Amino acid sequence: MSEQFTLYFYKASPFSHKVELALVEANAPYKAHQIDLFNKPEWFPKVNPVGKVPAVTYGGPSVDPEDPSPLSTKLAESNVILEFLADLYPDSGLLPKDPVLRAKVRFFINATAKHIEDPWFPFIRGREPYENVLKGIEFIQGLLEEGSDFAVGDHYTIADACIAPHLARLKTVTEHDIGKFPVGMGYKLGEELKAPKFAKFMRYAQRALERPSLKQTYDEEFVITMFKKIFAERVQ
Ligand SMILES: N[C@@H](CCC(=O)N[C@@H](CS)C(=O)NCC(=O)O)C(=O)O
């Protein structure tokens, strides 16, 4: 029997979403426990002393997620957990066997952090204009193969699981104009992305959003509600 795996997550969190996607793609058994990030339970530091999601307990006895066992391994950081899942499920294809493709997957994950995550959060928080988001998307687009459903090679990998949560939120934010940026900037970014220049990226994004694992794990209504709450004060 495999070891117990409990994921502590928050539905609107793109970092938690990466791990959910990889678990579903690997067809892995797991327990999921949502953490209210606005009212964190006092026991949560036992799972992650930094207080962030995603966090995981692995192994040890099967216990109530609210009473984590000292005997389980505790893990955090979404990209570390993605690699861990690829190691746990070597036949899932989450990481290819070929060393060159493995390096490309890791490079893509690194690039997602630098070129998508780094400019995205300052944009939705209204601190930076969207130009850096577009520059980052151009960089990522340069890594994609025309016509491929996948970030790297011909199989779903942790590179796809890493970027897909951001693609889903990019669509939601640009279609609903939700963010702390000035009114209309979300729509405007969405319009910019319709330019032929971004066609390869947008085709990949479209296919990523059609994937069953994405549909199963992305609760857009919840994200819209949360983002509206988080970004309630915005510049008119
Ligand atoms: N680098 C971390 C980032 C995790 C992160 O920032 N999680 C946010 C939710 S999206 C969180 O837990 N925030 C709660 C807090 O900081 O108190 C990862 O990749 O897992």
The ligand as an SDF file (V2000), in Angstrom:
LIG
                    3D

 20 19  0  0  0  0  0  0  0  0999 V2000
    6.6470   29.9640   -3.3910 N   0  0  0  0  0  0  0  0  0  0  0  0
    5.4720   29.3550   -2.7980 C   0  0  0  0  0  0  0  0  0  0  0  0
    4.3580   30.3910   -2.7540 C   0  0  0  0  0  0  0  0  0  0  0  0
    3.1520   29.9110   -1.9490 C   0  0  0  0  0  0  0  0  0  0  0  0
    2.2100   31.0550   -1.6380 C   0  0  0  0  0  0  0  0  0  0  0  0
    2.5660   32.2550   -1.6980 O   0  0  0  0  0  0  0  0  0  0  0  0
    0.9900   30.6900   -1.2440 N   0  0  0  0  0  0  0  0  0  0  0  0
    0.0200   31.7080   -0.8740 C   0  0  0  0  0  0  0  0  0  0  0  0
   -1.3280   31.4100   -1.5440 C   0  0  0  0  0  0  0  0  0  0  0  0
   -1.2600   31.6590   -3.2810 S   0  0  0  0  0  0  0  0  0  0  0  0
   -0.2230   31.6350    0.6200 C   0  0  0  0  0  0  0  0  0  0  0  0
   -0.2640   30.5860    1.2000 O   0  0  0  0  0  0  0  0  0  0  0  0
   -0.3810   32.8010    1.2460 N   0  0  0  0  0  0  0  0  0  0  0  0
   -0.7290   32.8830    2.6390 C   0  0  0  0  0  0  0  0  0  0  0  0
    0.2350   33.7050    3.4090 C   0  0  0  0  0  0  0  0  0  0  0  0
    1.2580   34.1400    2.8630 O   0  0  0  0  0  0  0  0  0  0  0  0
   -0.0430   33.9350    4.5950 O   0  0  0  0  0  0  0  0  0  0  0  0
    5.0710   28.1290   -3.6100 C   0  0  0  0  0  0  0  0  0  0  0  0
    5.4460   28.0420   -4.7810 O   0  0  0  0  0  0  0  0  0  0  0  0
    4.4260   27.2330   -3.0500 O   0  0  0  0  0  0  0  0  0  0  0  0
  1  2  1  0
  2  3  1  0
  2 18  1  0
  3  4  1  0
  4  5  1  0
  5  6  2  0
  5  7  1  0
  7  8  1  0
  8  9  1  0
  8 11  1  0
  9 10  1  0
 11 12  2  0
 11 13  1  0
 13 14  1  0
 14 15  1  0
 15 16  2  0
 15 17  1  0
 18 19  2  0
 18 20  1  0
M  END
$$$$
